[in-house]
Amino acid sequence: MNISDYSTKVKNCADALTSIGALVDDEDLVVMTLNELGIDYSWFRPSIVIQETFPNFQDLITLLISEKMKIVGISSNGGSQESAFYLNINISRGRNGKTSFRS
């Protein structure tokens, strides 16, 4: 399963839990995602955990996709679905300094 599919699955589960009254905060999503990363990302987890500011879920997914793109590279024939997903994300900084995402 690719990163964007996995992130959609995690978000859908969180939304389902929220709809029945369970509280699932963004940090829970980040921790769960980091814990579920396979061996291919064993080097990535510590780099996130030691950051001064813990990323939100969307930032984590963007970082994962970016790292995946660095590892496999974007092919000359247009890239993968994940690279298309990453390149189509509109990132803007709000007044509060936080990043907001629009697809």
C-alpha positions in Angstrom: 0.0 0.0 0.0 1.4 3.4 -0.9 1.6 6.3 1.5 -1.3 8.3 0.2 -3.6 5.2 0.3 -2.4 4.4 3.8 -3.0 8.0 5.0 -6.5 7.9 3.6 -7.2 4.6 5.4 -5.9 6.0 8.7 -7.9 9.2 8.3 -11.1 7.3 7.5 -10.6 5.1 10.6 -10.1 8.3 12.7 -13.2 9.9 11.2 -15.3 6.8 11.9 -14.1 6.7 15.5 -14.9 10.4 15.8 -18.4 9.9 14.4 -19.2 7.5 17.3 -17.8 9.9 19.9 -14.3 8.6 20.4 -11.6 11.3 20.6 -8.7 10.8 18.1 -6.4 13.7 18.1 -3.8 14.5 15.5 -0.9 13.4 17.6 -2.5 10.0 18.0 -2.6 9.7 14.2 1.0 10.7 13.9 2.2 8.2 16.5 0.1 5.4 15.0 1.4 6.1 11.6 5.0 6.2 12.8 4.5 2.9 14.6 3.1 1.2 11.6 5.8 2.3 9.2 7.6 -0.8 7.8 11.3 -1.6 7.8 11.7 0.6 4.7 11.2 3.6 7.0 13.1 2.5 10.1 15.6 5.3 9.5 12.8 7.9 9.2 11.0 7.4 12.5 13.8 8.7 14.8 14.3 11.8 12.6 10.6 12.7 13.3 10.6 11.8 17.0 13.6 14.0 17.8 12.2 17.1 16.2 11.6 20.0 18.5 8.1 20.4 17.1 6.1 17.2 16.5 4.5 17.3 13.0 0.8 17.2 12.5 -0.7 14.3 10.5 -0.8 16.1 7.2 2.8 17.4 7.6 4.0 13.8 8.4 2.3 12.4 5.3 3.9 15.2 3.2 7.3 14.4 4.7 6.8 10.7 4.0 5.9 11.2 0.4 8.8 13.6 -0.1 11.2 11.1 1.4 9.8 8.3 -0.8 10.2 10.6 -3.9 13.8 11.1 -2.9 14.4 7.4 -2.5 12.8 6.2 -5.7 13.1 9.4 -7.7 10.6 10.7 -10.1 10.7 8.8 -13.3 11.1 10.6 -16.6 7.7 9.4 -17.8 5.7 11.5 -15.4 6.3 9.9 -12.0 4.3 7.8 -9.7 0.8 8.4 -8.3 2.4 9.4 -5.1 4.5 12.0 -6.8 1.5 13.3 -8.6 -0.4 13.5 -5.3 2.5 15.3 -3.7 3.0 17.8 -6.5 -0.7 18.7 -6.5 -0.8 19.7 -2.9 -1.3 23.4 -2.4 0.6 24.5 0.7 0.0 27.9 2.2 1.0 29.5 5.4 -1.7 31.1 7.5 -1.4 34.0 9.9 -0.8 31.6 12.8 2.2 30.2 10.9 0.7 26.8 10.5 0.6 25.0 7.2 -2.8 24.3 5.6 -3.3 21.8 2.8 -5.7 22.0 -0.1 -5.8 19.4 -2.8 
